[in-house]
Amino acid sequence: GKAMLELSAKLCAELAKQFSIPISRAVFKSKDDPTVVSSGFCGHADVPKHGSHTDPGHGFPFDYFLARVQFYFGQV
């Protein structure tokens, strides 16, 4: 639940800082081309030609999650 989301956001903030990952959604060239136009965070289903994985799923609160990553980013 929420505790796992917070732990994940904290870890992602640490990784974003360590690897200079923008705290935004990743953008790909097209729905058929997985070339990264701008780096960021995404789920499997966001990646063109990703295969059959759908995690974290349609109900995942990405905007909220990225806001929490940004919050923790300021603390690491």
Long-range contacts (C-beta under 8 A, 24 or more apart in sequence): 5-61, 5-65, 5-68, 6-68, 8-65, 9-65, 9-68, 9-69, 9-71, 9-72, 10-72, 10-76, 12-41, 12-65, 12-69, 12-72, 13-69, 13-70, 13-71, 13-72, 13-73, 13-75, 13-76, 14-72, 14-76, 16-69, 16-73, 17-73, 17-76, 23-66, 23-69, 23-70, 23-73, 24-66, 25-62, 25-66, 41-65, 41-66, 41-69
